[in-house]
Amino acid sequence: MILQPKNFNLETTSIWSFKDRGDWATHKGDYRGNCSPYVLRNLLLKYTQENDLVLDPFCGSGTTLIECKLLKRHAIGLDINSNAIMHTKEKLEFKYHESYNPKLYCLNSINLDKVVSKESVDFIFIHPPYANIIQYSQNINGDLSRLSIDDFLQQMKIFSKKSFNALKKNKICTILIGDIRRNGNIIPLGFNIMNIFINAGFQLKEIIIKEQHNCTSTKYWKNKNINFYLLAHEYIFVLKK
């Protein structure tokens, strides 16, 4: 098993593009909606130090937690879906820096204050579902991926305040989020989330544009007669407490 990426270089501009999904350690692109480990490696190396505590409240398939283990960061991962937690546990079984095994909780992200105390976290990475564009469960109560856009945004208002409380002063919270299209029109989900976190007290430090590759919806629309541009980007908002 190759545990580190080859020829890795830190990003230096506000435009990021990773055609290679990244397959070192136990990273795979087999979990729908997961992000590239290159994103996490860049953010962790820029905004954290060894032994920092990292929180991922939507840990999914464990990309953040794998990178924390490789880079000697302590980590806490939450996911409301027990299948995601089991999947992540399996991916974290590789032997490497055994004192940096992340802690996992099957828990609604809204309840993150049950597992992290006030101003105890050094860095937060947030990659939530994009409302109900991809539904990750059929009947889990509290699953944000089953909510309407309005209900999703209301829950994110609660979550943003709890994230603010959990983060140490002068530390960084990052959000990976994209926009969505309904009835041919853009819904600026990304900027809606950005404003929610600013209203919770965060300061906006950076807006990074991340190019999307291998998006399944692109294949669906590519050969159809459409009068709009296909979405091919996401945002990474870098916010400071």
Secondary structure as UniProt FT lines:
FT   TURN            6..7
FT   STRAND          15..17
FT   TURN            25..26
FT   TURN            32..33
FT   HELIX           37..47
FT   TURN            50..51
FT   STRAND          53..56
FT   TURN            57..58
FT   TURN            60..61
FT   HELIX           63..70
FT   TURN            71..72
FT   STRAND          74..79
FT   HELIX           82..91
FT   HELIX           98..100
FT   STRAND          103..106
FT   HELIX           109..114
FT   TURN            118..119
FT   STRAND          121..126
FT   TURN            131..132
FT   TURN            141..142
FT   HELIX           144..146
FT   HELIX           149..166
FT   STRAND          167..177
FT   STRAND          180..182
FT   TURN            183..184
FT   STRAND          185..187
FT   HELIX           189..199
FT   TURN            200..201
FT   STRAND          203..211
FT   HELIX           216..222
FT   STRAND          233..240
//
